[in-house]
Amino acid sequence: MSKQPKIEMIPVDKIKVLNPRARGKKKYDEIVASIADVGLKRPITVSRRIENKGDNGYDLVCGQGRLEAYISLGETEVPAIVISVSREQRLIMSLVENVARRNPTTLDHVKQIGILRERGYTIAQIGKKIGMSKSQVGGLVTLLDHGEARLLQEVEWENIPIGIAVIIATAADDDVQRALTEAFEKKQLLAKDVSRARKIVEKRKLYGKSYGVPNLYKKKMQTSESVMRAYNREAQRQKLLVKKAKLCETRLLFISSALRMLFSNESFVNLLRAEKLDTLPQYLEESLRR
């Protein structure tokens, strides 16, 4: 039979929150109102700071909202379950508690990953602790190491998956488009998402990796190399437009010729009229008349 945990009254000024997190005002007010009406239904959990000699304080493991509500109500002591674990374990328990309390955002995960990495945990260990796959953690670590705040925000908004963000972050600027094409061919990226990914790439090239309001008035020092690169990019774009225009023209000429031959057949025209399919787009009609 398991031993029931002992509940003690702990002075609130002796409790330190190891891993504080922001809470919406509405939710916080609900906690305060509930405690004021019916009292504390579930005690908080704390651990003694036994590693520091002469320190009679506690670290909070679980219950930040309840602790803050007690303090706001003017209480000097709070009911708490006292456990005895190492500081390392206390930190991990509080991190896991925060993740479990709500649907964590990508940026929340990045914060937790950063803390755990500083404490020497491997990617696999971090994944197990925060409930993510090794590949997901590895992807976020890569974006974090490359300073890709903009891409992290795009992942947060679900504009691109983590894997594609990693491809953009790790590919050279000239190879990004090719990398996206390969991702599409491997079915890692849907056709409808290709254009969105390309727009993100363009914003990243224009405004940089950091996320925020770009300074449109700040201009980089122009060099002969940068001017030539810009000229070559524009020349390539214009050549591509010309090729597309010629291809469209060739196809229209073929369609016009084929339709002209078909419409010279009276039986075919009578069949179209019977089925009420004898109308054409204005451009094609005028082309046939010419």
C-alpha positions as CSV (number, residue, x, y, z in Angstrom):
1,M,0.0,0.0,0.0
2,S,1.6,3.3,-1.1
3,K,2.3,5.9,1.5
4,Q,0.2,9.0,1.3
5,P,2.2,12.2,0.7
6,K,2.5,14.5,3.6
7,I,1.1,18.0,3.2
8,E,2.8,20.9,4.9
9,M,2.1,24.6,5.2
10,I,5.0,26.4,3.5
11,P,5.7,30.2,3.7
12,V,5.1,31.6,0.2
13,D,8.2,33.8,0.5
14,K,10.4,30.7,0.8
15,I,9.3,29.2,-2.5
16,K,11.1,30.0,-5.7
17,V,9.6,29.4,-9.2
18,L,12.4,27.6,-11.2
19,N,10.7,27.8,-14.6
20,P,8.1,30.6,-14.7
21,R,5.6,30.8,-17.5
22,A,3.1,33.5,-18.6
23,R,-0.6,32.9,-18.0
24,G,-3.6,34.6,-19.5
25,K,-5.3,37.0,-17.2
26,K,-8.7,35.4,-17.6
27,K,-7.4,31.9,-16.6
28,Y,-5.5,33.5,-13.7
29,D,-8.6,35.3,-12.4
30,E,-10.5,32.1,-12.6
31,I,-7.9,30.3,-10.4
32,V,-8.0,33.2,-7.8
33,A,-11.8,33.2,-7.7
34,S,-12.0,29.5,-7.3
35,I,-9.5,29.5,-4.4
36,A,-11.2,32.4,-2.8
37,D,-14.6,30.6,-2.9
38,V,-13.8,27.0,-2.1
39,G,-10.2,27.0,-1.1
40,L,-7.3,25.1,-2.6
41,K,-8.5,21.8,-4.0
42,R,-5.1,20.4,-4.8
43,P,-1.9,21.4,-3.0
44,I,1.2,22.6,-4.9
45,T,4.4,20.5,-5.0
46,V,7.7,21.7,-3.8
47,S,11.2,20.3,-3.1
48,R,13.6,21.4,-0.5
49,R,16.9,23.0,-1.7
50,I,19.0,20.4,0.1
51,E,22.0,21.0,-2.0
52,N,22.6,24.4,-0.4
53,K,23.7,24.2,3.2
54,G,21.8,26.5,5.4
55,D,19.2,27.2,2.8
56,N,15.7,26.5,4.2
57,G,13.9,27.5,1.0
58,Y,12.0,25.4,-1.6
59,D,11.8,25.2,-5.4
60,L,8.4,24.9,-7.0
61,V,7.8,21.8,-9.0
62,C,4.1,22.1,-9.8
63,G,1.4,24.7,-9.1
64,Q,2.7,28.1,-10.2
65,G,-0.9,29.5,-10.8
66,R,-2.1,28.3,-7.4
67,L,0.9,29.7,-5.7
68,E,0.5,33.1,-7.4
69,A,-3.3,33.1,-6.6
70,Y,-2.5,32.5,-2.9
71,I,-0.1,35.4,-2.8
72,S,-2.6,37.7,-4.5
73,L,-5.2,36.7,-1.9
74,G,-2.8,37.9,0.8
75,E,-2.0,34.4,2.2
76,T,1.4,34.0,3.8
77,E,1.4,30.1,3.7
78,V,0.3,27.6,1.1
79,P,-0.5,23.9,1.5
80,A,2.2,21.9,-0.3
81,I,3.4,18.4,-0.9
82,V,7.1,18.3,-0.1
83,I,9.3,16.0,-2.1
84,S,13.1,15.5,-2.1
85,V,14.7,15.4,-5.5
86,S,17.8,16.9,-7.0
87,R,17.8,20.4,-8.6
88,E,18.2,18.7,-12.0
89,Q,15.1,16.6,-11.4
90,R,13.2,19.6,-10.1
91,L,13.9,21.6,-13.3
92,I,12.9,18.7,-15.6
93,M,9.7,18.1,-13.6
94,S,8.7,21.8,-13.9
95,L,9.5,21.8,-17.6
96,V,7.4,18.7,-18.2
97,E,4.6,20.1,-16.1
98,N,4.5,23.3,-18.2
99,V,4.4,21.4,-21.4
100,A,1.6,19.1,-20.2
101,R,-0.5,22.0,-18.9
102,R,-1.4,23.4,-22.3
103,N,-0.8,22.9,-26.0
104,P,2.8,24.1,-26.3
105,T,3.7,26.3,-29.3
106,T,6.8,25.7,-31.4
107,L,8.5,28.6,-29.6
108,D,7.7,27.0,-26.3
109,H,9.3,23.8,-27.4
110,V,12.4,25.8,-28.6
111,K,12.7,27.4,-25.2
112,Q,12.5,24.0,-23.4
113,I,14.9,22.5,-25.8
114,G,17.4,25.3,-25.2
115,I,17.2,24.8,-21.5
116,L,17.6,21.1,-21.7
117,R,20.5,21.3,-24.1
118,E,22.4,23.6,-21.8
119,R,22.1,21.0,-19.1
120,G,23.7,18.3,-21.3
121,Y,20.7,16.3,-22.5
122,T,20.9,14.6,-26.0
123,I,18.3,15.2,-28.7
124,A,16.8,11.7,-28.1
125,Q,16.6,12.4,-24.3
126,I,15.0,15.8,-24.9
127,G,12.4,14.2,-27.3
128,K,11.3,11.7,-24.7
129,K,11.0,14.4,-22.0
130,I,8.9,16.8,-24.0
131,G,7.0,14.3,-26.1
132,M,8.4,15.0,-29.5
133,S,10.1,12.7,-32.0
134,K,13.9,12.8,-32.4
135,S,13.6,14.2,-36.0
136,Q,11.3,17.1,-34.8
137,V,13.7,18.0,-31.9
138,G,16.7,17.7,-34.3
139,G,14.9,20.0,-36.8
140,L,14.2,22.7,-34.1
141,V,17.8,22.4,-32.9
142,T,19.1,23.1,-36.4
143,L,16.8,26.1,-36.8
144,L,17.9,27.3,-33.3
145,D,21.6,26.9,-34.1
146,H,21.3,28.7,-37.4
147,G,19.5,31.7,-35.8
148,E,16.4,31.1,-38.0
149,A,13.8,33.1,-36.0
150,R,11.8,33.9,-39.1
151,L,11.6,30.2,-40.1
152,L,10.7,29.2,-36.6
153,Q,7.8,31.7,-36.7
154,E,6.6,30.3,-40.0
155,V,6.7,26.8,-38.5
156,E,4.7,28.1,-35.5
157,W,2.1,29.5,-37.9
158,E,2.0,26.1,-39.7
159,N,3.0,27.8,-43.0
160,I,5.7,25.2,-43.6
161,P,6.7,21.9,-41.9
162,I,9.8,21.7,-39.8
163,G,11.6,19.5,-42.4
164,I,11.1,22.1,-45.2
165,A,12.3,24.9,-42.8
166,V,15.5,22.9,-42.2
167,I,16.0,22.4,-45.9
168,I,15.8,26.2,-46.4
169,A,18.1,26.9,-43.4
170,T,20.8,24.5,-44.4
171,A,20.9,25.0,-48.2
172,A,23.0,27.6,-49.9
173,D,21.0,30.6,-51.3
174,D,21.5,29.4,-54.9
175,D,20.4,25.9,-54.0
176,V,17.2,26.6,-52.1
177,Q,14.9,26.4,-55.2
178,R,16.5,23.2,-56.3
179,A,16.1,21.7,-52.8
180,L,12.4,22.7,-52.7
181,T,11.9,21.0,-56.1
182,E,13.6,17.8,-54.8
183,A,11.4,17.9,-51.7
184,F,8.3,18.2,-54.0
185,E,9.5,15.2,-56.1
186,K,10.1,13.1,-53.0
187,K,6.5,14.1,-51.8
188,Q,7.9,15.9,-48.8
189,L,6.2,19.1,-49.9
190,L,2.7,19.3,-51.5
191,A,2.2,21.3,-54.8
192,K,0.0,23.9,-53.1
193,D,2.8,24.5,-50.5
194,V,5.6,25.1,-53.0
195,S,4.6,28.7,-53.8
196,R,4.2,29.4,-50.1
197,A,7.6,28.1,-49.3
198,R,9.1,30.1,-52.1
199,K,7.5,33.3,-50.8
200,I,9.0,32.5,-47.4
201,V,12.4,32.1,-49.0
202,E,12.1,35.4,-50.7
203,K,11.1,37.2,-47.5
204,R,14.0,35.6,-45.7
205,K,16.4,36.8,-48.4
206,L,15.0,40.3,-48.3
207,Y,14.5,40.8,-44.6
208,G,17.0,38.3,-43.1
209,K,16.7,35.4,-40.6
210,S,15.4,37.4,-37.7
211,Y,11.7,38.1,-37.4
212,G,10.4,41.6,-37.0
213,V,9.6,44.7,-39.0
214,P,12.2,45.2,-41.7
215,N,14.0,48.4,-42.1
216,L,13.1,49.3,-45.6
217,Y,15.2,52.4,-45.6
218,K,18.4,50.6,-44.7
219,K,20.4,49.9,-47.9
220,K,23.3,47.6,-48.3
221,M,26.5,48.9,-49.8
222,Q,26.4,48.2,-53.5
223,T,29.4,46.5,-55.1
224,S,30.2,45.6,-58.7
225,E,29.7,41.9,-57.8
226,S,26.3,42.6,-56.2
227,V,25.2,44.7,-59.2
228,M,26.2,41.9,-61.6
229,R,24.4,39.3,-59.6
230,A,21.2,41.4,-59.6
231,Y,21.6,42.0,-63.4
232,N,22.1,38.3,-64.1
233,R,19.1,37.3,-62.0
234,E,16.9,39.8,-63.8
235,A,18.3,38.7,-67.2
236,Q,17.4,35.1,-66.4
237,R,14.0,36.0,-65.2
238,Q,13.3,37.9,-68.5
239,K,14.6,35.0,-70.6
240,L,12.3,32.7,-68.7
241,L,9.3,35.0,-69.4
242,V,10.2,35.1,-73.1
243,K,10.3,31.3,-73.3
244,K,6.9,31.0,-71.6
245,A,5.4,33.6,-74.0
246,K,6.8,31.8,-77.1
247,L,5.5,28.4,-75.7
248,C,2.0,30.0,-75.2
249,E,2.1,31.5,-78.7
250,T,3.0,28.1,-80.3
251,R,0.2,26.3,-78.5
252,L,-2.3,28.9,-79.5
253,L,-1.2,28.7,-83.1
254,F,-1.6,24.9,-83.0
255,I,-5.1,25.2,-81.4
256,S,-6.1,27.8,-84.0
257,S,-5.0,25.6,-86.9
258,A,-6.7,22.5,-85.5
259,L,-9.9,24.4,-84.9
260,R,-9.8,25.9,-88.4
261,M,-9.6,22.4,-89.9
262,L,-12.4,21.1,-87.8
263,F,-14.7,24.0,-88.5
264,S,-14.2,23.5,-92.2
265,N,-16.1,20.2,-91.8
266,E,-19.8,21.0,-92.1
267,S,-20.9,17.8,-90.4
268,F,-18.7,18.5,-87.4
269,V,-20.1,22.1,-87.2
270,N,-23.7,20.7,-87.4
271,L,-22.9,18.3,-84.6
272,L,-21.6,21.1,-82.4
273,R,-24.7,23.2,-83.0
274,A,-26.9,20.3,-82.1
275,E,-25.1,19.9,-78.8
276,K,-25.0,23.7,-78.3
277,L,-21.2,23.6,-78.3
278,D,-20.6,26.0,-81.2
279,T,-19.4,29.0,-79.3
280,L,-15.7,29.9,-78.8
281,P,-13.6,32.2,-76.7
282,Q,-13.5,35.6,-78.3
283,Y,-9.7,35.5,-79.0
284,L,-10.0,32.1,-80.8
285,E,-13.0,33.2,-82.8
286,E,-11.2,36.3,-84.0
287,S,-8.1,34.2,-84.8
288,L,-10.1,31.8,-86.9
289,R,-11.7,34.7,-88.8
290,R,-8.2,36.1,-89.6
